[in-house]
Amino acid sequence: MQDLMDNTPGEFVVNDPVLGFTISQIFNPLQSDVTTVQQYRARLILQNPNSTANPNLSTQITTLFTSYHY
């Protein structure tokens, strides 16, 4: 969750290109039908689509979760 908010893309263990998520954006995907990390990642991407400001957001989220082997 911290890696969705922070600005530390140069971490050695985790590839963290994501930053700027709010607490609401992080917790909104946590609905009763989300029971796995993979479902959470998919819902997070669905609720926070790519935009003109960040056309690579879905790829960045996937990269971050892949760093954690999800």
C-alpha angles and dihedrals in degrees: 000000000000091000090059090059107033132082103228106120092155098067113140100217101035129045098224112178092149125095143150103048116148125225089253092052090050097048101036093078090056098097127151092261092057106089104151136050089243091056090048091052091050093048092046090054092045093051094043106042127184113281140186088263092053114014091172100052097116091050091048092051091048090049092052094049091046088056086062090048095252 
